[in-house]
Amino acid sequence: MDAEIAAYLDRIERQHGVRIPYACESGSRAWGFASPDSDYDIRFLFVRPEATYLSVAASTEAIYLPLADGDLDAGGWDIRKAARLLGKSNGALVEWLHSPVVYRSDPGFRERWQATARAVFSPRAAHDHYHGLARQMVLGKLAAAEVRAKDYLYALRAILCARWISAGRGIPPVAFAELIPLAPPEILELVPGLLDHKTHTLENERMPRLECLDSFLAEALAANPDVTQVHPDASLLDQLFRAEVRGPSTPPLPSSFTLDRVRQPDLLLLDSVAGSQAYGTAIAGSDEDRRGVFVAPRSFLLGLDAIEQVADERSDQVYYELGHFVSLLLKNNPNAMELLAMPDDCIRHRHPLFARLEPSVFLSKLCARTFGEYAMGQIRKARGLNKKIVNPQPEQRRPMLSFCHVPEAQGSVPVLDWLAARGIDPRKCGLTAVQHAAGMFAIYDDSRAELRGLVSPKDPDTLVFSSVPKDAVPLAWMHFNLDAFKAHCKAHREYWEWVGRRNEERFATNASHGRGYDSKNLMHTLRLLDMAGEIATEGVIRVRRPNRDFLLRVRSGEFAYEDLVARAEEQLARVQDAFKDSSLPEHPDRDRVNALLVGLREEFAA
């Protein structure tokens, strides 16, 4: 259930644009007498973006949610509201801060709030809170002929909390078991039965009234003890509130920047669907790639750590930190440049400040090289895949001894075949190295020596050597082609790593057209060159491609590999010529971009 609650809290953060530094269990599960069908009463404190606290516009002070997943009852307060209530020693809030069941707590948060709760604690305010709760239960739900054990326990717990406070013991404990000793003996005798009824029956199960308990509650409500009234130091509450708005003083670790974290509104600058969905070349079964930009908080940027991007294992989802993103734009990196002109139907979130990153600030003649090199890199990738498609590797790697041969006549014979032809057990012969002849070994079959075989019994990829008499005569000579063995191991490893990572839909497409190359890579080659030409001649970044039908024909493998490569090389030459005549600057204005970056960081933080 903890994992479900954690995921639920994450959803609340995303849906409401807040950060939840603290969440706990409240009510009967925290007090220690939950029923079999008790809900999970999840209570939390949340922090809005700092700018909302400086705005005249009204903002959310509380989040109350309908019952989720059948038994998750969640609700929470904004920290400014919570700080005000803490100044009044609000009983519910103080209990949240001391709950024995905590679902989330940022480092130091609970301790700070507990310390402030003690510093501003008003016994009179807290006593009146619990006294009022008990009165409400007695005059309301406990006024019927038959009552619920739950209502008796709620009223009794409230009275015992009030007694704890009037005895000068400070903030009362949350657990009911720690309060029970304050009850008189006749009430103590009733408690086990009430708890048993509550924990083994449904919430609305009724029971007869208990005259002894009714009398105790009535007498307790009639009492009016002298309890101290304390006026809180407002500066402590202001200090607490400001600390939470500004975030923790301890900078976050790089590992804290997960995909879920960078998508939260207090960090997110841009979130967009990318790839084929953006280019207009998606087909049935196409993945949905995501690209975005986030802003690391000032506390992190001022520390020793750095972060460039956050991505999943396959890089289908990549979010760049603003500083790294701008550095890529300075270099006219195609992946970064595309994000400046994403189609509106691909945008999932775009902060108003992102509009400051206008394409005209960054477009330059560097695009001739970056888009061109990236495009030709796609050709190299296609060629690499061509090798993998036409040269598949077996599941089992070839053993080392298959690269060992014995010279014979004008050729050579695999060592295991040579030994088998002579009835020699490879485990009972021996090897020695031959000086000044790398890769050459002498084979012995001498009964006078304790021969160890050709390879280690623990590692068949390791040759072993034997001690032989000085006058022993080699049976034959063996050559081990170490370079070929290493090349085979590398090719085998890379092939099966590629199989593990490959997109099966994409591989099936390439296998089905039988052209022996990655047609998607070549489609991207031509797309990139088209975009580069438009940048050179029109000064625009056009992500959604107007020649979708042609690109899909390329993707389907309709054209021969050599024809596409020739077309790409001709197109690259035209693009390079177009950039020579272009009015674009040689490169972006670094000083202007640097000032833009600083301004974006300052305004986003504000």
C-alpha positions as CSV (number, residue, x, y, z in Angstrom):
1,M,0.0,0.0,0.0
2,D,2.9,2.4,0.7
3,A,3.9,2.2,-3.0
4,E,0.3,3.0,-4.1
5,I,0.1,6.0,-1.7
6,A,3.5,7.3,-2.9
7,A,2.2,7.1,-6.5
8,Y,-1.0,8.8,-5.5
9,L,1.0,11.7,-3.9
10,D,3.0,12.0,-7.1
11,R,-0.2,12.3,-9.1
12,I,-1.5,15.0,-6.8
13,E,1.7,17.0,-7.2
14,R,1.4,16.8,-11.0
15,Q,-2.3,17.6,-11.2
16,H,-2.2,20.5,-8.8
17,G,1.2,21.9,-9.6
18,V,2.5,21.7,-6.0
19,R,5.2,20.0,-4.1
20,I,4.4,17.7,-1.1
21,P,7.2,17.7,1.4
22,Y,5.2,15.8,4.1
23,A,2.4,13.3,4.2
24,C,1.2,11.0,6.9
25,E,-1.7,8.9,8.2
26,S,-4.3,10.5,10.4
27,G,-7.3,9.1,12.3
28,S,-7.8,5.6,13.5
29,R,-4.9,4.0,11.7
30,A,-2.5,6.4,13.3
31,W,-4.2,6.2,16.7
32,G,-4.0,2.4,16.7
33,F,-7.6,1.2,16.5
34,A,-8.5,0.8,12.8
35,S,-11.4,-1.3,11.7
36,P,-11.1,-3.9,8.9
37,D,-12.8,-1.5,6.5
38,S,-11.1,1.7,7.7
39,D,-10.0,4.1,5.0
40,Y,-6.5,5.4,4.7
41,D,-6.7,9.0,5.9
42,I,-3.8,10.5,4.1
43,R,-3.0,14.1,5.2
44,F,-0.3,16.2,3.7
45,L,1.2,19.7,3.6
46,F,2.0,21.2,0.2
47,V,4.1,24.1,-1.2
48,R,3.0,26.1,-4.2
49,P,5.5,27.7,-6.6
50,E,7.2,30.7,-4.8
51,A,5.8,33.3,-7.3
52,T,2.2,32.4,-6.2
53,Y,2.9,33.6,-2.6
54,L,3.9,37.0,-4.1
55,S,0.9,37.4,-6.3
56,V,-2.3,39.3,-5.5
57,A,-4.3,36.5,-7.2
58,A,-6.1,34.1,-4.9
59,S,-4.3,30.7,-4.6
60,T,-5.3,27.3,-3.3
61,E,-5.0,26.9,0.5
62,A,-6.4,23.4,0.7
63,I,-6.7,20.4,-1.4
64,Y,-9.6,18.0,-0.7
65,L,-9.9,14.9,-2.9
66,P,-12.7,12.4,-3.4
67,L,-12.1,8.9,-2.2
68,A,-9.6,7.3,-4.5
69,D,-9.1,3.6,-5.4
70,G,-11.8,2.7,-2.9
71,D,-10.0,3.5,0.4
72,L,-7.6,6.4,-0.1
73,D,-9.0,9.5,1.5
74,A,-6.5,12.4,0.9
75,G,-6.5,16.0,1.8
76,G,-3.9,18.7,2.7
77,W,-3.1,22.3,3.5
78,D,-0.8,24.8,2.0
79,I,2.1,25.6,4.2
80,R,1.0,29.2,4.7
81,K,-2.3,28.0,6.0
82,A,-0.6,25.4,8.1
83,A,1.8,27.9,9.6
84,R,-1.1,30.0,10.7
85,L,-2.9,27.0,12.2
86,L,0.3,26.0,14.0
87,G,0.2,29.4,15.7
88,K,-3.2,28.4,17.0
89,S,-1.9,25.0,18.2
90,N,-4.4,23.4,15.8
91,G,-4.9,19.8,17.1
92,A,-5.3,18.2,13.8
93,L,-2.1,19.7,12.4
94,V,-0.1,19.0,15.5
95,E,-1.2,15.3,15.3
96,W,-0.2,15.1,11.6
97,L,3.3,16.3,12.5
98,H,3.6,13.6,15.2
99,S,1.9,10.8,13.4
100,P,3.6,7.4,13.8
101,V,2.8,6.5,10.2
102,V,4.7,8.8,7.8
103,Y,4.4,8.3,4.0
104,R,6.7,11.1,2.9
105,S,9.0,13.6,4.7
106,D,11.7,15.7,3.1
107,P,14.9,15.7,5.1
108,G,14.5,17.9,8.2
109,F,10.9,19.0,7.5
110,R,9.2,17.0,10.3
111,E,11.8,18.0,12.8
112,R,11.6,21.7,11.9
113,W,7.8,21.7,12.2
114,Q,7.8,19.7,15.4
115,A,10.3,22.0,17.0
116,T,8.2,25.1,16.0
117,A,5.0,23.3,17.3
118,R,6.6,22.9,20.7
119,A,7.9,26.5,20.7
120,V,4.5,28.1,20.0
121,F,2.3,25.5,21.8
122,S,-0.6,27.0,23.6
123,P,-2.0,24.6,26.2
124,R,-5.3,26.5,26.5
125,A,-5.9,26.4,22.7
126,A,-5.0,22.7,22.4
127,H,-7.1,21.8,25.5
128,D,-10.1,23.6,24.1
129,H,-9.7,21.9,20.7
130,Y,-9.9,18.4,22.2
131,H,-12.6,19.4,24.8
132,G,-14.7,20.7,21.9
133,L,-14.2,17.5,19.9
134,A,-15.4,15.4,22.8
135,R,-18.4,17.6,23.3
136,Q,-19.3,17.3,19.7
137,M,-19.2,13.5,19.8
138,V,-21.2,13.3,23.1
139,L,-23.9,15.7,22.0
140,G,-24.0,14.3,18.4
141,K,-23.1,10.7,17.5
142,L,-23.3,9.4,21.1
143,A,-26.8,10.7,21.7
144,A,-28.5,7.7,20.1
145,A,-29.9,4.6,21.9
146,E,-27.2,2.4,20.3
147,V,-23.8,3.8,19.4
148,R,-20.6,2.8,17.5
149,A,-17.5,1.7,19.4
150,K,-15.6,4.1,17.1
151,D,-17.5,7.1,18.5
152,Y,-16.9,6.1,22.1
153,L,-13.2,5.7,21.4
154,Y,-13.0,9.1,19.5
155,A,-14.7,10.9,22.5
156,L,-12.6,9.1,25.0
157,R,-9.3,9.8,23.2
158,A,-10.2,13.5,22.9
159,I,-10.9,13.7,26.7
160,L,-7.6,11.9,27.5
161,C,-5.7,14.3,25.2
162,A,-7.4,17.3,27.1
163,R,-6.3,15.7,30.4
164,W,-2.8,15.2,29.2
165,I,-2.6,18.9,28.3
166,S,-4.2,20.2,31.6
167,A,-1.7,18.1,33.5
168,G,1.1,20.2,32.0
169,R,2.6,17.5,29.9
170,G,2.7,19.4,26.6
171,I,1.7,18.1,23.2
172,P,-0.3,14.8,23.7
173,P,0.9,11.6,22.0
174,V,-1.0,10.4,18.9
175,A,-1.1,6.7,19.8
176,F,-4.1,5.9,21.9
177,A,-2.1,3.3,23.9
178,E,0.0,6.1,25.4
179,L,-3.1,8.0,26.6
180,I,-5.0,5.1,28.2
181,P,-3.1,5.2,31.6
182,L,-4.7,8.6,32.2
183,A,-8.2,7.0,32.5
184,P,-9.6,5.8,35.9
185,P,-9.7,2.1,36.6
186,E,-13.3,1.6,35.8
187,I,-12.8,3.0,32.3
188,L,-9.6,1.1,31.8
189,E,-11.6,-2.1,32.2
190,L,-13.9,-1.1,29.3
191,V,-11.1,-0.2,26.8
192,P,-10.1,-3.8,25.7
193,G,-13.7,-4.6,24.8
194,L,-14.1,-1.3,22.9
195,L,-10.9,-1.9,21.0
196,D,-11.8,-5.5,20.2
197,H,-15.3,-4.4,18.9
198,K,-13.7,-1.6,16.8
199,T,-10.9,-3.7,15.2
200,H,-13.1,-6.8,14.5
201,T,-16.3,-5.2,13.2
202,L,-17.2,-2.9,10.4
203,E,-17.2,0.9,10.9
204,N,-21.0,1.2,11.3
205,E,-21.6,-1.7,13.6
206,R,-23.7,-0.6,16.7
207,M,-23.4,-1.6,20.3
208,P,-25.4,-0.9,23.5
209,R,-24.5,2.2,25.5
210,L,-22.0,1.9,28.4
211,E,-23.4,3.9,31.4
212,C,-20.1,4.0,33.2
213,L,-18.4,5.5,30.2
214,D,-21.3,7.9,29.6
215,S,-20.9,9.2,33.1
216,F,-17.2,9.6,32.8
217,L,-17.5,11.6,29.6
218,A,-20.2,13.9,31.1
219,E,-18.1,14.6,34.2
220,A,-15.0,15.3,32.1
221,L,-17.0,17.8,29.9
222,A,-18.3,19.6,33.0
223,A,-14.8,20.2,34.3
224,N,-13.1,23.5,33.6
225,P,-9.4,23.2,34.5
226,D,-7.2,26.3,34.6
227,V,-4.9,25.9,31.6
228,T,-2.3,28.4,30.5
229,Q,-2.9,30.5,27.4
230,V,0.3,31.2,25.3
231,H,0.5,33.8,22.6
232,P,2.9,32.5,19.9
233,D,5.9,34.3,18.6
234,A,4.9,35.1,15.0
235,S,8.4,35.6,13.9
236,L,9.0,31.8,14.4
237,L,6.1,31.0,12.2
238,D,7.3,33.5,9.5
239,Q,10.7,32.0,9.6
240,L,9.3,28.5,9.2
241,F,7.0,29.5,6.3
242,R,9.8,31.3,4.4
243,A,12.2,28.4,4.8
244,E,9.7,26.0,3.2
245,V,8.8,28.4,0.3
246,R,12.5,28.9,-0.6
247,G,13.1,25.2,-0.4
248,P,15.5,23.2,1.8
249,S,18.9,24.7,2.5
250,T,20.5,21.4,1.7
251,P,20.9,21.3,-2.1
252,P,19.3,18.4,-3.9
253,L,21.4,15.5,-5.1
254,P,21.8,14.8,-8.8
255,S,20.0,11.5,-8.2
256,S,16.9,13.3,-7.0
257,F,16.3,14.6,-10.5
258,T,14.1,11.7,-11.8
259,L,11.8,11.9,-14.8
260,D,8.8,12.4,-12.4
261,R,10.6,15.1,-10.5
262,V,11.7,17.2,-13.5
263,R,8.1,17.1,-14.9
264,Q,6.8,18.9,-11.8
265,P,5.7,22.5,-12.4
266,D,8.3,24.0,-10.1
267,L,11.0,22.8,-12.4
268,L,9.4,22.2,-15.8
269,L,10.0,24.7,-18.7
270,L,8.9,22.5,-21.6
271,D,7.4,19.1,-22.2
272,S,6.7,17.9,-25.7
273,V,6.0,14.8,-27.7
274,A,8.9,14.4,-30.1
275,G,10.2,12.1,-32.8
276,S,7.9,10.7,-35.5
277,Q,4.8,12.1,-33.9
278,A,6.3,15.6,-34.3
279,Y,7.7,15.0,-37.8
280,G,4.4,13.6,-39.0
281,T,5.9,10.2,-39.9
282,A,4.4,8.1,-37.2
283,I,2.8,4.8,-38.2
284,A,0.8,2.2,-36.3
285,G,2.9,1.0,-33.4
286,S,5.2,4.1,-33.3
287,D,6.5,4.9,-29.8
288,E,5.7,8.3,-28.2
289,D,9.1,9.9,-27.5
290,R,9.2,12.8,-25.1
291,R,11.6,15.8,-25.0
292,G,11.7,18.6,-22.6
293,V,13.6,21.3,-20.6
294,F,13.7,21.8,-16.9
295,V,15.4,24.3,-14.6
296,A,17.5,23.1,-11.7
297,P,16.8,25.1,-8.5
298,R,19.3,27.8,-7.4
299,S,20.4,25.7,-4.4
300,F,21.6,23.0,-6.7
301,L,23.3,25.3,-9.2
302,L,25.3,27.0,-6.5
303,G,26.8,23.7,-5.3
304,L,29.5,21.5,-6.6
305,D,27.2,19.1,-8.5
306,A,26.0,19.5,-12.1
307,I,23.4,17.9,-14.3
308,E,23.0,18.0,-18.0
309,Q,19.9,15.9,-18.6
310,V,17.6,13.2,-17.2
311,A,16.6,10.3,-19.5
312,D,15.3,6.8,-19.4
313,E,17.4,3.8,-20.3
314,R,16.6,3.9,-24.0
315,S,16.6,7.7,-24.3
316,D,13.0,7.7,-25.4
317,Q,12.4,10.3,-22.8
318,V,15.0,13.1,-22.4
319,Y,14.7,16.3,-20.4
320,Y,17.6,18.8,-20.7
321,E,18.6,21.1,-17.9
322,L,18.2,24.7,-19.1
323,G,21.9,25.5,-19.0
324,H,22.9,22.4,-21.0
325,F,20.0,23.0,-23.4
326,V,21.2,26.5,-24.1
327,S,24.7,25.3,-24.7
328,L,23.4,22.8,-27.2
329,L,21.4,25.6,-28.9
330,L,24.7,27.6,-29.1
331,K,26.1,24.7,-31.1
332,N,23.0,24.5,-33.3
333,N,22.5,20.9,-32.1
334,P,19.5,19.5,-34.2
335,N,17.8,17.8,-31.3
336,A,17.8,21.0,-29.3
337,M,16.9,23.3,-32.2
338,E,13.8,21.2,-33.0
339,L,12.4,21.9,-29.5
340,L,12.2,25.6,-30.4
341,A,9.6,25.0,-33.1
342,M,7.5,22.0,-32.0
343,P,4.0,21.7,-33.5
344,D,1.3,22.9,-31.1
345,D,-0.4,19.5,-31.0
346,C,2.8,18.0,-29.5
347,I,3.1,20.5,-26.6
348,R,2.2,19.0,-23.2
349,H,3.5,21.9,-21.2
350,R,5.2,25.2,-22.2
351,H,6.1,27.8,-19.6
352,P,5.6,31.4,-20.9
353,L,9.3,32.1,-20.4
354,F,10.2,29.4,-23.0
355,A,9.0,31.8,-25.7
356,R,12.1,33.9,-25.0
357,L,14.1,31.2,-26.7
358,E,13.3,32.3,-30.2
359,P,14.9,30.4,-33.1
360,S,16.2,33.7,-34.6
361,V,18.5,34.1,-31.6
362,F,20.3,30.8,-32.4
363,L,20.0,30.0,-36.1
364,S,23.4,30.3,-37.8
365,K,25.6,28.8,-40.5
366,L,26.7,26.2,-37.9
367,C,23.6,24.4,-39.0
368,A,25.3,23.4,-42.2
369,R,27.8,21.4,-40.3
370,T,25.6,20.1,-37.4
371,F,22.5,19.1,-39.4
372,G,24.7,17.8,-42.2
373,E,27.0,15.8,-40.0
374,Y,24.1,14.5,-38.0
375,A,22.4,13.5,-41.3
376,M,25.4,11.7,-42.5
377,G,25.8,10.1,-39.1
378,Q,22.4,8.5,-39.7
379,I,23.8,7.0,-42.9
380,R,26.7,5.5,-40.8
381,K,24.1,4.1,-38.4
382,A,22.2,2.6,-41.2
383,R,25.4,1.0,-42.5
384,G,26.2,-0.3,-39.1
385,L,22.8,-1.9,-38.8
386,N,23.2,-3.3,-42.3
387,K,26.2,-5.2,-41.0
388,K,24.2,-6.6,-38.0
389,I,21.3,-7.6,-40.2
390,V,23.3,-9.5,-42.8
391,N,25.8,-10.8,-40.2
392,P,23.8,-12.1,-37.3
393,Q,25.8,-13.7,-34.4
394,P,24.9,-17.2,-33.0
395,E,23.5,-17.2,-29.5
396,Q,26.5,-19.1,-28.2
397,R,29.9,-17.4,-28.6
398,R,32.5,-19.6,-30.3
399,P,35.0,-21.2,-27.9
400,M,38.6,-19.9,-27.8
401,L,40.0,-23.2,-29.1
402,S,38.1,-22.8,-32.3
403,F,40.7,-20.0,-33.1
404,C,43.6,-22.4,-32.5
405,H,45.1,-24.2,-35.5
406,V,47.9,-26.7,-36.2
407,P,50.0,-26.0,-39.3
408,E,49.8,-28.9,-41.7
409,A,51.2,-29.2,-45.2
410,Q,50.5,-25.8,-46.9
411,G,47.5,-25.0,-44.6
412,S,46.3,-25.6,-41.1
413,V,43.8,-27.8,-39.2
414,P,41.7,-26.8,-36.1
415,V,43.6,-28.1,-33.1
416,L,40.7,-30.1,-31.7
417,D,40.3,-31.9,-35.1
418,W,44.0,-32.5,-35.3
419,L,44.1,-34.1,-31.8
420,A,40.9,-36.1,-32.5
421,A,42.4,-37.6,-35.7
422,R,45.3,-38.9,-33.6
423,G,43.2,-40.1,-30.6
424,I,44.7,-37.6,-28.2
425,D,42.6,-36.3,-25.4
426,P,42.9,-32.5,-25.3
427,R,42.6,-32.7,-21.5
428,K,45.7,-34.9,-21.2
429,C,48.2,-33.2,-23.5
430,G,50.1,-30.0,-22.6
431,L,51.3,-26.6,-23.9
432,T,54.3,-24.4,-23.6
433,A,54.9,-21.0,-25.0
434,V,57.4,-20.5,-27.8
435,Q,59.9,-17.7,-27.2
436,H,60.1,-15.0,-29.8
437,A,57.0,-16.3,-31.6
438,A,53.9,-14.6,-30.4
439,G,50.8,-16.7,-30.6
440,M,52.7,-19.9,-31.2
441,F,52.7,-22.8,-28.7
442,A,54.2,-26.3,-28.5
443,I,51.9,-29.3,-28.0
444,Y,53.3,-32.2,-25.9
445,D,52.1,-35.8,-25.3
446,D,54.8,-37.0,-22.9
447,S,54.0,-39.7,-20.2
448,R,56.9,-38.4,-18.1
449,A,55.3,-35.0,-17.4
450,E,52.1,-34.0,-15.5
451,L,50.3,-32.4,-18.4
452,R,47.5,-30.0,-17.6
453,G,45.6,-30.0,-20.9
454,L,45.1,-27.0,-23.2
455,V,42.6,-24.8,-21.3
456,S,41.7,-24.1,-17.7
457,P,38.9,-26.3,-16.4
458,K,37.6,-23.2,-14.6
459,D,37.8,-20.9,-17.7
460,P,37.7,-22.4,-21.2
461,D,38.9,-19.1,-22.6
462,T,42.3,-19.3,-20.8
463,L,45.2,-21.4,-22.1
464,V,47.2,-23.3,-19.4
465,F,50.8,-24.3,-19.6
466,S,52.6,-27.4,-18.4
467,S,56.1,-28.2,-17.2
468,V,57.9,-30.7,-19.5
469,P,61.3,-32.3,-19.4
470,K,64.0,-30.4,-21.2
471,D,64.5,-33.2,-23.7
472,A,60.8,-33.5,-24.5
473,V,60.0,-33.2,-28.2
474,P,56.9,-31.2,-29.3
475,L,54.2,-33.3,-30.9
476,A,53.1,-30.3,-33.0
477,W,52.9,-26.6,-33.1
478,M,49.7,-24.6,-32.4
479,H,48.9,-21.0,-33.4
480,F,46.3,-19.0,-31.4
481,N,44.8,-16.2,-33.4
482,L,44.2,-13.8,-30.5
483,D,43.1,-10.8,-32.6
484,A,40.4,-12.9,-34.4
485,F,39.1,-14.2,-31.1
486,K,38.9,-10.7,-29.6
487,A,37.1,-9.4,-32.7
488,H,34.6,-12.3,-32.5
489,C,34.0,-11.6,-28.8
490,K,33.4,-7.9,-29.5
491,A,31.1,-8.6,-32.4
492,H,29.1,-11.2,-30.5
493,R,28.7,-8.9,-27.5
494,E,27.7,-5.9,-29.5
495,Y,25.2,-7.9,-31.6
496,W,23.4,-9.3,-28.6
497,E,23.4,-6.0,-26.8
498,W,21.9,-4.5,-29.9
499,V,19.2,-7.3,-30.0
500,G,18.4,-6.5,-26.3
501,R,18.0,-2.7,-27.1
502,R,16.5,-2.8,-30.5
503,N,13.0,-1.6,-31.3
504,E,11.3,-4.7,-32.4
505,E,8.7,-2.9,-34.6
506,R,11.6,-1.0,-36.3
507,F,13.6,-4.2,-36.8
508,A,10.5,-6.0,-38.2
509,T,10.1,-3.2,-40.7
510,N,13.7,-3.5,-41.8
511,A,13.6,-7.3,-42.0
512,S,10.3,-7.2,-44.0
513,H,11.6,-5.0,-46.8
514,G,14.7,-7.1,-47.1
515,R,16.9,-4.2,-48.2
516,G,19.5,-5.0,-45.5
517,Y,19.7,-1.5,-44.0
518,D,17.9,0.6,-41.4
519,S,15.4,2.5,-43.5
520,K,14.3,4.7,-40.6
521,N,17.9,6.0,-40.3
522,L,17.9,6.9,-44.0
523,M,14.5,8.6,-43.7
524,H,15.9,10.8,-40.9
525,T,19.0,11.6,-43.1
526,L,16.8,13.0,-45.8
527,R,14.5,14.8,-43.3
528,L,17.5,16.5,-41.6
529,L,18.9,17.6,-45.0
530,D,15.5,19.0,-46.0
531,M,15.4,21.0,-42.7
532,A,18.9,22.2,-43.1
533,G,18.0,23.5,-46.6
534,E,15.0,25.4,-45.2
535,I,17.1,26.9,-42.5
536,A,19.6,28.2,-45.1
537,T,17.1,29.6,-47.5
538,E,14.2,30.6,-45.4
539,G,15.6,31.0,-41.9
540,V,12.9,28.7,-40.3
541,I,12.9,25.4,-38.4
542,R,10.1,23.3,-39.9
543,V,9.6,20.2,-37.7
544,R,6.4,18.9,-39.1
545,R,7.5,17.6,-42.6
546,P,5.4,18.5,-45.7
547,N,6.8,15.6,-47.6
548,R,5.5,12.9,-45.3
549,D,4.5,10.5,-48.0
550,F,7.9,10.4,-49.6
551,L,9.6,9.9,-46.2
552,L,7.3,7.0,-45.4
553,R,8.2,5.4,-48.7
554,V,11.8,5.7,-47.7
555,R,11.0,4.2,-44.3
556,S,9.1,1.3,-45.9
557,G,12.3,0.3,-47.9
558,E,11.0,1.2,-51.3
559,F,14.4,2.5,-52.5
560,A,17.7,0.8,-52.9
561,Y,20.4,1.7,-50.3
562,E,22.9,3.0,-52.8
563,D,20.3,5.3,-54.4
564,L,19.4,6.8,-51.1
565,V,23.0,7.4,-50.1
566,A,23.7,9.0,-53.5
567,R,20.6,11.2,-53.1
568,A,21.7,12.3,-49.6
569,E,25.2,13.1,-50.7
570,E,23.9,15.3,-53.5
571,Q,21.4,17.0,-51.2
572,L,24.2,17.6,-48.7
573,A,26.3,19.4,-51.4
574,R,23.3,21.6,-52.2
575,V,22.7,22.4,-48.5
576,Q,26.4,23.4,-48.1
577,D,26.2,25.7,-51.1
578,A,23.0,27.3,-49.8
579,F,24.6,28.1,-46.5
580,K,27.5,29.8,-48.2
581,D,25.0,32.3,-49.8
582,S,22.9,32.5,-46.6
583,S,22.5,35.8,-44.6
584,L,22.6,33.9,-41.4
585,P,25.4,34.8,-39.0
586,E,28.4,32.5,-38.7
587,H,27.4,31.5,-35.2
588,P,25.0,32.7,-32.5
589,D,25.9,35.8,-30.4
590,R,27.3,34.2,-27.2
591,D,27.0,37.3,-25.0
592,R,23.4,37.8,-26.0
593,V,22.6,34.1,-25.3
594,N,24.4,34.2,-22.0
595,A,22.4,37.3,-20.8
596,L,19.2,35.5,-22.0
597,L,20.1,32.4,-19.9
598,V,20.8,34.4,-16.8
599,G,17.5,36.3,-17.2
600,L,15.5,33.1,-17.7
601,R,17.0,31.6,-14.6
602,E,16.2,34.7,-12.5
603,E,12.7,35.1,-13.7
604,F,11.9,31.4,-13.4
605,A,13.1,31.3,-9.8
606,A,11.1,34.4,-9.0
